[in-house]
């Protein structure tokens, strides 16, 4: 298989200080044309997409001794097309031609008011409206000939807010606490007739308590933050089957989910030429409610693999697809309840550490050597919660060597990423015709997406 993505983009920023406030205008345009061709045993996936999007942000801001504020408007418009062909002859063959239009509008504002010289209150408000339309059709040749219209239209709106406070404990130490709500619009997936081809918005309430500190004449910075997030209707993708009998990734609302954790960030400059960085995060996550309907192809299927306790999820009844799947009458659907499992792509431990040294020269030039490492513990990649669909964790190292000319007019450097060539998985999907992941048996075949291997190059910058 292969991936070919062309991106053309342009953006600008205009700032005008006219006294009472500063006016900022940010227009942007992006044209993206990705093409994906993927093969797995028995399957071929051919996807061609287009995306044209434009966005505009207009905001006013100002700061006085007592009040710091910002208010603005946002507009986003995107037109997308997708042509998707799935071939798994003689069992499945389908073609999806979909158009999707999105218009997002928002009005927002936030202010910080100094009650005293050491105590401040924060308040913010944002209204969002998302208008989405989907068109086109899904044509199924196998297992059952038919055409499903993808037409759908839905509007989503939300008002989110933020309140908080800041307290200066000393000249270089501050405590803060915030409560904020968030919103992610719903959307559609093809191959299922309206109105069952959409999913609801995802909503979040986030509590944060933190401290920011500087010591040793600002050579040492130590920040700590504790957080608690409460999701409603969290959006997740899973391997399912459409009404036409075609296998694909569908999106569902998982229900409620919670996470909490602690983040520590340390930066230290023992000398003017040296700097150390360390960031560590602990994260605990859990789906309070999460159930979905999975696809069971013969002769393996989730009914065999899950009943062997491969995931710990609870099994619902098996529903045959005989009316929908005449070529493979033993195909079925099964409800999988994974409430209590950790969130997808959420390692319990993660972080980074780095060190940089600057070699200064008499003419004003410098040479900067920078080494950095990242790590993460194990995590599930998708909502199947199978052992082969998880990443055991990783440690990876990056490095750079950069020469800066006098007055920093230009620089040139060498860089390398993932120098130890670690396998870092980011997602994927279960192969539906793989053997079951029974206890003590072979793992289910899982096709994983992976980050880049060892990569290195040269970079140059000119400033004028």
BAKE-239307 format. One record per residue (C-alpha): residue in one letter; x, y, z. Coordinates in steps of 0.5 Angstrom, whole numbers, plus 2048, in hexadecimal, padded with zeros to 3 digits. Each point is the difference from the previous one (the first is absolute). Example, Ala and Ser with C-alpha at 12.3 -4.5 7.8 and 13.67 -1.06 7.14 Angstrom:
! residues 2
r type A	c1 819	c2 7F7	c3 810
r type S	c1 802	c2 807	c3 7FE
//
This chain:
! residues 464
r type X	c1 800	c2 800	c3 800
r type X	c1 802	c2 807	c3 800
r type X	c1 7FE	c2 807	c3 802
r type X	c1 800	c2 806	c3 7FC
r type X	c1 7FE	c2 807	c3 803
r type X	c1 801	c2 807	c3 7FD
r type X	c1 7FE	c2 806	c3 804
r type X	c1 800	c2 807	c3 7FE
r type X	c1 7FF	c2 806	c3 805
r type X	c1 801	c2 807	c3 801
r type X	c1 7FE	c2 804	c3 807
r type X	c1 801	c2 807	c3 802
r type X	c1 800	c2 804	c3 807
r type X	c1 7FE	c2 808	c3 800
r type X	c1 801	c2 803	c3 807
r type X	c1 7FE	c2 808	c3 800
r type X	c1 801	c2 803	c3 807
r type X	c1 7FB	c2 806	c3 800
r type X	c1 800	c2 802	c3 807
r type X	c1 7FA	c2 7FE	c3 804
r type X	c1 802	c2 7F9	c3 7FD
r type X	c1 804	c2 7FB	c3 7FB
r type X	c1 7FC	c2 7FE	c3 7FA
r type X	c1 802	c2 7F9	c3 7FE
r type X	c1 7FE	c2 7FD	c3 7F9
r type X	c1 802	c2 7F9	c3 7FE
r type X	c1 7FE	c2 7FD	c3 7F9
r type X	c1 802	c2 7F9	c3 7FE
r type X	c1 7FF	c2 7FB	c3 7FA
r type X	c1 802	c2 7F9	c3 7FF
r type X	c1 7FF	c2 7FB	c3 7FA
r type X	c1 802	c2 7F9	c3 802
r type X	c1 7FF	c2 7FA	c3 7FB
r type X	c1 802	c2 7F9	c3 804
r type X	c1 800	c2 7F9	c3 7FC
r type X	c1 801	c2 7FA	c3 804
r type X	c1 801	c2 7F9	c3 7FD
r type X	c1 800	c2 7FA	c3 805
r type X	c1 800	c2 7F9	c3 800
r type X	c1 7FF	c2 7FB	c3 805
r type X	c1 7FE	c2 7F8	c3 7FF
r type X	c1 7FA	c2 800	c3 7FC
r type X	c1 7FF	c2 807	c3 800
r type X	c1 802	c2 806	c3 7FC
r type X	c1 7FE	c2 807	c3 802
r type X	c1 801	c2 806	c3 7FB
r type X	c1 7FE	c2 807	c3 803
r type X	c1 800	c2 807	c3 7FC
r type X	c1 7FE	c2 806	c3 804
r type X	c1 800	c2 807	c3 7FF
r type X	c1 7FF	c2 806	c3 805
r type X	c1 800	c2 807	c3 7FF
r type X	c1 7FF	c2 805	c3 806
r type X	c1 801	c2 807	c3 802
r type X	c1 800	c2 803	c3 807
r type X	c1 7FF	c2 807	c3 802
r type X	c1 801	c2 803	c3 808
r type X	c1 7FF	c2 807	c3 802
r type X	c1 802	c2 802	c3 807
r type X	c1 801	c2 806	c3 804
r type X	c1 804	c2 800	c3 806
r type X	c1 803	c2 805	c3 806
r type X	c1 803	c2 800	c3 806
r type X	c1 800	c2 805	c3 806
r type X	c1 803	c2 7FF	c3 807
r type X	c1 7F9	c2 7FE	c3 802
r type X	c1 7FD	c2 7FC	c3 7FA
r type X	c1 803	c2 7FC	c3 7FB
r type X	c1 7FB	c2 7FE	c3 7FA
r type X	c1 7FE	c2 7FD	c3 7F9
r type X	c1 7FA	c2 7FF	c3 7FC
r type X	c1 7FF	c2 7FD	c3 7F9
r type X	c1 7FD	c2 7FD	c3 7FB
r type X	c1 802	c2 7FA	c3 7FC
r type X	c1 7FD	c2 7FD	c3 7F9
r type X	c1 802	c2 7F9	c3 7FD
r type X	c1 7FE	c2 7FD	c3 7F9
r type X	c1 802	c2 7F9	c3 7FD
r type X	c1 7FE	c2 7FC	c3 7FA
r type X	c1 802	c2 7F9	c3 800
r type X	c1 7FF	c2 7FA	c3 7FB
r type X	c1 802	c2 7F9	c3 801
r type X	c1 800	c2 7FA	c3 7FB
r type X	c1 801	c2 7FA	c3 804
r type X	c1 801	c2 7F9	c3 7FD
r type X	c1 800	c2 7F9	c3 804
r type X	c1 801	c2 7FA	c3 7FD
r type X	c1 800	c2 7F9	c3 803
r type X	c1 7FD	c2 7FB	c3 7FB
r type X	c1 7FC	c2 7FC	c3 800
r type X	c1 7FE	c2 802	c3 807
r type X	c1 800	c2 808	c3 7FF
r type X	c1 800	c2 805	c3 7FB
r type X	c1 7FE	c2 807	c3 801
r type X	c1 801	c2 808	c3 7FE
r type X	c1 7FE	c2 806	c3 804
r type X	c1 800	c2 807	c3 7FC
r type X	c1 7FF	c2 805	c3 806
r type X	c1 800	c2 808	c3 800
r type X	c1 800	c2 803	c3 807
r type X	c1 7FF	c2 808	c3 801
r type X	c1 801	c2 803	c3 807
r type X	c1 7FF	c2 807	c3 802
r type X	c1 802	c2 802	c3 807
r type X	c1 7FF	c2 807	c3 803
r type X	c1 802	c2 802	c3 807
r type X	c1 800	c2 806	c3 805
r type X	c1 805	c2 800	c3 806
r type X	c1 802	c2 804	c3 805
r type X	c1 805	c2 800	c3 807
r type X	c1 802	c2 805	c3 805
r type X	c1 804	c2 800	c3 806
r type X	c1 7FF	c2 805	c3 805
r type X	c1 805	c2 802	c3 806
r type X	c1 7FC	c2 800	c3 806
r type X	c1 806	c2 802	c3 804
r type X	c1 808	c2 800	c3 7FE
r type X	c1 800	c2 7F9	c3 802
r type X	c1 7F9	c2 7FD	c3 7FE
r type X	c1 7FD	c2 7FF	c3 7F9
r type X	c1 7F9	c2 7FD	c3 7FE
r type X	c1 7FF	c2 7FD	c3 7F9
r type X	c1 7FA	c2 800	c3 7FC
r type X	c1 7FF	c2 7FD	c3 7F9
r type X	c1 7FA	c2 7FF	c3 7FB
r type X	c1 800	c2 7FC	c3 7F9
r type X	c1 7FA	c2 7FF	c3 7FC
r type X	c1 801	c2 7FB	c3 7FA
r type X	c1 7FB	c2 7FE	c3 7FA
r type X	c1 802	c2 7FA	c3 7FB
r type X	c1 7FC	c2 7FF	c3 7FA
r type X	c1 802	c2 7FA	c3 7FC
r type X	c1 7FD	c2 7FC	c3 7FA
r type X	c1 802	c2 7FA	c3 7FD
r type X	c1 7FE	c2 7FD	c3 7F9
r type X	c1 801	c2 7FB	c3 7FB
r type X	c1 7FF	c2 7F8	c3 800
r type X	c1 803	c2 7FA	c3 802
r type X	c1 800	c2 7FA	c3 7FB
r type X	c1 800	c2 7F9	c3 802
r type X	c1 802	c2 7FA	c3 7FB
r type X	c1 801	c2 7FB	c3 805
r type X	c1 7FD	c2 7FD	c3 805
r type X	c1 7FA	c2 803	c3 7FE
r type X	c1 7FF	c2 805	c3 7FA
r type X	c1 7FD	c2 806	c3 802
r type X	c1 800	c2 808	c3 800
r type X	c1 800	c2 804	c3 807
r type X	c1 7FF	c2 807	c3 800
r type X	c1 805	c2 804	c3 804
r type X	c1 7FC	c2 806	c3 800
r type X	c1 800	c2 804	c3 807
r type X	c1 800	c2 806	c3 803
r type X	c1 800	c2 802	c3 808
r type X	c1 802	c2 807	c3 803
r type X	c1 804	c2 800	c3 807
r type X	c1 800	c2 805	c3 805
r type X	c1 803	c2 801	c3 807
r type X	c1 802	c2 806	c3 805
r type X	c1 806	c2 7FE	c3 804
r type X	c1 803	c2 804	c3 806
r type X	c1 806	c2 801	c3 804
r type X	c1 801	c2 803	c3 807
r type X	c1 806	c2 800	c3 805
r type X	c1 805	c2 803	c3 804
r type X	c1 807	c2 802	c3 801
r type X	c1 804	c2 801	c3 807
r type X	c1 807	c2 803	c3 800
r type X	c1 803	c2 7FD	c3 806
r type X	c1 807	c2 803	c3 7FF
r type X	c1 803	c2 805	c3 7FA
r type X	c1 802	c2 7F9	c3 7FC
r type X	c1 7FB	c2 7FB	c3 803
r type X	c1 7F8	c2 800	c3 7FE
r type X	c1 7FA	c2 7FB	c3 801
r type X	c1 7FB	c2 7FF	c3 7FB
r type X	c1 7F9	c2 7FD	c3 800
r type X	c1 7FB	c2 7FF	c3 7FA
r type X	c1 7FA	c2 7FD	c3 7FE
r type X	c1 7FE	c2 800	c3 7F9
r type X	c1 7FC	c2 7FC	c3 7FB
r type X	c1 801	c2 7FE	c3 7F9
r type X	c1 7FD	c2 7FD	c3 7F9
r type X	c1 801	c2 7FC	c3 7FA
r type X	c1 7FB	c2 800	c3 7FB
r type X	c1 7FC	c2 7FA	c3 7FD
r type X	c1 801	c2 7FD	c3 7F9
r type X	c1 7FE	c2 7FB	c3 7FB
r type X	c1 803	c2 7F9	c3 7FE
r type X	c1 7FE	c2 7FD	c3 7F9
r type X	c1 7FC	c2 7FA	c3 7FE
r type X	c1 7FB	c2 800	c3 805
r type X	c1 7F9	c2 804	c3 7FE
r type X	c1 7FE	c2 806	c3 804
r type X	c1 7FE	c2 802	c3 805
r type X	c1 805	c2 7FA	c3 803
r type X	c1 806	c2 802	c3 7FD
r type X	c1 802	c2 806	c3 805
r type X	c1 803	c2 800	c3 806
r type X	c1 7FF	c2 805	c3 806
r type X	c1 805	c2 806	c3 802
r type X	c1 805	c2 7FE	c3 806
r type X	c1 800	c2 804	c3 806
r type X	c1 805	c2 801	c3 805
r type X	c1 800	c2 804	c3 807
r type X	c1 808	c2 801	c3 803
r type X	c1 802	c2 801	c3 807
r type X	c1 807	c2 803	c3 800
r type X	c1 804	c2 802	c3 806
r type X	c1 808	c2 802	c3 7FF
r type X	c1 806	c2 804	c3 803
r type X	c1 805	c2 804	c3 7FC
r type X	c1 807	c2 801	c3 803
r type X	c1 806	c2 803	c3 7FE
r type X	c1 806	c2 800	c3 805
r type X	c1 808	c2 801	c3 800
r type X	c1 7FF	c2 807	c3 7FD
r type X	c1 7FC	c2 7FD	c3 7FA
r type X	c1 805	c2 7FA	c3 7FF
r type X	c1 7FB	c2 7FB	c3 802
r type X	c1 7F9	c2 7FF	c3 7FE
r type X	c1 7FB	c2 7FB	c3 803
r type X	c1 7F9	c2 800	c3 7FE
r type X	c1 7FB	c2 7FA	c3 803
r type X	c1 7F9	c2 7FF	c3 7FE
r type X	c1 7FA	c2 7FB	c3 802
r type X	c1 7FA	c2 7FF	c3 7FB
r type X	c1 7FA	c2 7FD	c3 800
r type X	c1 7FC	c2 7FF	c3 7FA
r type X	c1 7F9	c2 7FD	c3 7FF
r type X	c1 7FD	c2 7FE	c3 7F9
r type X	c1 7F9	c2 800	c3 7FE
r type X	c1 7FF	c2 7FC	c3 7F9
r type X	c1 807	c2 7FF	c3 7FF
r type X	c1 801	c2 7FE	c3 7F8
r type X	c1 804	c2 7FA	c3 7FF
r type X	c1 801	c2 7FC	c3 7F9
r type X	c1 7FF	c2 7F8	c3 7FF
r type X	c1 800	c2 7FB	c3 7FB
r type X	c1 7F9	c2 7FF	c3 7FE
r type X	c1 7FB	c2 7FE	c3 7FA
r type X	c1 7FC	c2 805	c3 7FC
r type X	c1 7F9	c2 7FF	c3 7FE
r type X	c1 802	c2 7FD	c3 7F9
r type X	c1 804	c2 7FB	c3 803
r type X	c1 807	c2 803	c3 7FF
r type X	c1 805	c2 800	c3 806
r type X	c1 803	c2 807	c3 802
r type X	c1 802	c2 805	c3 806
r type X	c1 7FA	c2 803	c3 803
r type X	c1 7FF	c2 805	c3 805
r type X	c1 7FC	c2 800	c3 807
r type X	c1 7FF	c2 803	c3 806
r type X	c1 803	c2 7FC	c3 806
r type X	c1 7FC	c2 804	c3 805
r type X	c1 804	c2 802	c3 806
r type X	c1 807	c2 800	c3 802
r type X	c1 805	c2 803	c3 805
r type X	c1 807	c2 801	c3 801
r type X	c1 804	c2 804	c3 805
r type X	c1 808	c2 801	c3 801
r type X	c1 806	c2 804	c3 801
r type X	c1 805	c2 803	c3 7FC
r type X	c1 807	c2 803	c3 802
r type X	c1 804	c2 804	c3 7FC
r type X	c1 807	c2 802	c3 802
r type X	c1 805	c2 805	c3 7FC
r type X	c1 807	c2 801	c3 803
r type X	c1 806	c2 805	c3 7FE
r type X	c1 806	c2 7FE	c3 804
r type X	c1 804	c2 805	c3 7FC
r type X	c1 7FF	c2 805	c3 7FA
r type X	c1 802	c2 7FB	c3 7FB
r type X	c1 7FC	c2 7F9	c3 803
r type X	c1 7F9	c2 7FF	c3 801
r type X	c1 7FC	c2 7FA	c3 802
r type X	c1 7F9	c2 7FE	c3 7FF
r type X	c1 7FB	c2 7FA	c3 803
r type X	c1 7F9	c2 7FF	c3 7FF
r type X	c1 7FC	c2 7FA	c3 804
r type X	c1 7F9	c2 7FF	c3 7FF
r type X	c1 7FC	c2 7FA	c3 804
r type X	c1 7F9	c2 7FF	c3 7FD
r type X	c1 7FA	c2 7FC	c3 803
r type X	c1 7FA	c2 7FE	c3 7FB
r type X	c1 7FA	c2 7FC	c3 800
r type X	c1 7FA	c2 800	c3 7FB
r type X	c1 7FA	c2 800	c3 805
r type X	c1 7FB	c2 7FE	c3 7FA
r type X	c1 802	c2 7FD	c3 7FA
r type X	c1 7FD	c2 7FB	c3 7FB
r type X	c1 800	c2 7FF	c3 7F9
r type X	c1 7FD	c2 7FB	c3 7FB
r type X	c1 806	c2 7FC	c3 7FD
r type X	c1 801	c2 7FC	c3 7F9
r type X	c1 801	c2 7F8	c3 801
r type X	c1 802	c2 7FD	c3 7F9
r type X	c1 801	c2 7F8	c3 800
r type X	c1 803	c2 7FC	c3 802
r type X	c1 803	c2 804	c3 805
r type X	c1 7FD	c2 806	c3 802
r type X	c1 800	c2 804	c3 807
r type X	c1 7FB	c2 7FB	c3 803
r type X	c1 805	c2 7FB	c3 800
r type X	c1 806	c2 805	c3 802
r type X	c1 7FC	c2 804	c3 805
r type X	c1 7FD	c2 7FA	c3 803
r type X	c1 807	c2 7FD	c3 801
r type X	c1 801	c2 806	c3 805
r type X	c1 805	c2 804	c3 7FB
r type X	c1 7FE	c2 807	c3 802
r type X	c1 7FC	c2 7FF	c3 807
r type X	c1 7FA	c2 804	c3 7FC
r type X	c1 7F9	c2 7FD	c3 801
r type X	c1 7FC	c2 7FD	c3 7FB
r type X	c1 7F9	c2 801	c3 7FD
r type X	c1 7FC	c2 7FB	c3 7FC
r type X	c1 802	c2 7FE	c3 7F9
r type X	c1 7FC	c2 803	c3 7FA
r type X	c1 800	c2 7FC	c3 7FA
r type X	c1 801	c2 804	c3 7F9
r type X	c1 7FC	c2 7FB	c3 7FC
r type X	c1 7FB	c2 805	c3 7FD
r type X	c1 806	c2 805	c3 7FE
r type X	c1 806	c2 7FB	c3 7FE
r type X	c1 7FD	c2 7FA	c3 7FC
r type X	c1 807	c2 7FE	c3 7FE
r type X	c1 803	c2 7FF	c3 807
r type X	c1 7FA	c2 7FE	c3 804
r type X	c1 804	c2 7FF	c3 806
r type X	c1 802	c2 807	c3 801
r type X	c1 7FD	c2 804	c3 806
r type X	c1 800	c2 806	c3 804
r type X	c1 801	c2 800	c3 808
r type X	c1 800	c2 805	c3 805
r type X	c1 806	c2 801	c3 804
r type X	c1 800	c2 804	c3 807
r type X	c1 807	c2 803	c3 801
r type X	c1 7FE	c2 804	c3 806
r type X	c1 805	c2 801	c3 805
r type X	c1 806	c2 7FF	c3 7FB
r type X	c1 805	c2 806	c3 800
r type X	c1 7FF	c2 805	c3 7FA
r type X	c1 804	c2 7FF	c3 7F9
r type X	c1 807	c2 803	c3 7FF
r type X	c1 800	c2 802	c3 807
r type X	c1 807	c2 7FD	c3 804
r type X	c1 800	c2 800	c3 807
r type X	c1 807	c2 803	c3 800
r type X	c1 803	c2 805	c3 7FB
r type X	c1 805	c2 805	c3 7FF
r type X	c1 807	c2 803	c3 7FE
r type X	c1 807	c2 802	c3 802
r type X	c1 805	c2 805	c3 7FC
r type X	c1 807	c2 803	c3 801
r type X	c1 802	c2 806	c3 7FB
r type X	c1 807	c2 803	c3 801
r type X	c1 802	c2 807	c3 7FC
r type X	c1 807	c2 801	c3 7FE
r type X	c1 801	c2 807	c3 7FF
r type X	c1 806	c2 803	c3 7FB
r type X	c1 803	c2 807	c3 800
r type X	c1 7FD	c2 803	c3 7FA
r type X	c1 7F9	c2 7FF	c3 803
r type X	c1 7FE	c2 7F9	c3 7FC
r type X	c1 7FE	c2 7FA	c3 804
r type X	c1 800	c2 7F8	c3 800
r type X	c1 7FA	c2 7FD	c3 803
r type X	c1 800	c2 7F8	c3 802
r type X	c1 7F9	c2 7FE	c3 802
r type X	c1 7FE	c2 7F9	c3 802
r type X	c1 7F9	c2 7FE	c3 802
r type X	c1 7FD	c2 7F9	c3 802
r type X	c1 7F8	c2 7FE	c3 801
r type X	c1 7FD	c2 7FA	c3 803
r type X	c1 7F9	c2 7FE	c3 801
r type X	c1 7FD	c2 7F9	c3 803
r type X	c1 7FB	c2 7FB	c3 7FD
r type X	c1 7FA	c2 802	c3 7FD
r type X	c1 7FA	c2 7FE	c3 7FC
r type X	c1 800	c2 802	c3 7F9
r type X	c1 7F9	c2 7FF	c3 7FE
r type X	c1 7F9	c2 7FE	c3 804
r type X	c1 801	c2 7F9	c3 7FE
r type X	c1 804	c2 7FF	c3 807
r type X	c1 804	c2 7FA	c3 7FD
r type X	c1 807	c2 7FF	c3 802
r type X	c1 803	c2 800	c3 7F9
r type X	c1 7FC	c2 807	c3 7FF
r type X	c1 804	c2 803	c3 806
r type X	c1 807	c2 804	c3 800
r type X	c1 805	c2 7FD	c3 805
r type X	c1 803	c2 807	c3 801
r type X	c1 806	c2 803	c3 7FD
r type X	c1 806	c2 804	c3 802
r type X	c1 803	c2 804	c3 7FA
r type X	c1 806	c2 805	c3 7FF
r type X	c1 801	c2 807	c3 7FC
r type X	c1 806	c2 804	c3 7FF
r type X	c1 802	c2 806	c3 7FC
r type X	c1 806	c2 804	c3 7FF
r type X	c1 7FF	c2 808	c3 7FD
r type X	c1 805	c2 805	c3 7FE
r type X	c1 7FD	c2 807	c3 801
r type X	c1 803	c2 806	c3 7FD
r type X	c1 802	c2 807	c3 803
r type X	c1 7F9	c2 804	c3 802
r type X	c1 7FD	c2 7F9	c3 7FE
r type X	c1 7FF	c2 802	c3 7F9
r type X	c1 800	c2 7F9	c3 7FE
r type X	c1 801	c2 7F9	c3 802
r type X	c1 801	c2 7F9	c3 7FE
r type X	c1 800	c2 7FA	c3 803
r type X	c1 800	c2 7F8	c3 800
r type X	c1 7FA	c2 7FD	c3 804
r type X	c1 7FE	c2 7F8	c3 801
r type X	c1 7FA	c2 7FE	c3 803
r type X	c1 7FE	c2 7F9	c3 803
r type X	c1 808	c2 7FE	c3 800
r type X	c1 7FF	c2 7F9	c3 803
r type X	c1 7FB	c2 7FE	c3 7FB
r type X	c1 7FA	c2 7FF	c3 805
r type X	c1 7FA	c2 7FD	c3 7FD
r type X	c1 7FA	c2 805	c3 803
r type X	c1 7F9	c2 7FE	c3 7FE
r type X	c1 7FB	c2 805	c3 7FF
r type X	c1 7F9	c2 7FD	c3 7FE
r type X	c1 7FE	c2 7FA	c3 7FB
r type X	c1 7FA	c2 7FB	c3 800
r type X	c1 7FF	c2 7F9	c3 801
r type X	c1 800	c2 7FB	c3 7FA
r type X	c1 7F9	c2 7FD	c3 800
r type X	c1 802	c2 7F9	c3 7FD
r type X	c1 805	c2 7FF	c3 805
r type X	c1 800	c2 7FA	c3 805
r type X	c1 7FD	c2 802	c3 807
r type X	c1 805	c2 802	c3 805
r type X	c1 7FF	c2 7FA	c3 805
r type X	c1 803	c2 800	c3 807
r type X	c1 807	c2 7FC	c3 7FE
r type X	c1 7FE	c2 801	c3 7F9
r type X	c1 803	c2 804	c3 7FA
r type X	c1 7FE	c2 807	c3 800
r type X	c1 7FB	c2 803	c3 7FC
r type X	c1 803	c2 803	c3 7F9
r type X	c1 801	c2 808	c3 801
r type X	c1 802	c2 805	c3 7FB
r type X	c1 803	c2 806	c3 804
r type X	c1 802	c2 807	c3 7FE
r type X	c1 807	c2 802	c3 802
r type X	c1 804	c2 806	c3 800
r type X	c1 806	c2 801	c3 7FC
r type X	c1 806	c2 7FC	c3 801
r type X	c1 807	c2 803	c3 801
r type X	c1 800	c2 807	c3 7FC
r type X	c1 806	c2 805	c3 7FF
r type X	c1 801	c2 806	c3 7FC
r type X	c1 802	c2 807	c3 7FF
r type X	c1 7FD	c2 807	c3 802
r type X	c1 801	c2 807	c3 7FE
r type X	c1 7FD	c2 806	c3 802
r type X	c1 801	c2 807	c3 7FD
r type X	c1 7FD	c2 806	c3 804
r type X	c1 7FF	c2 807	c3 7FD
//
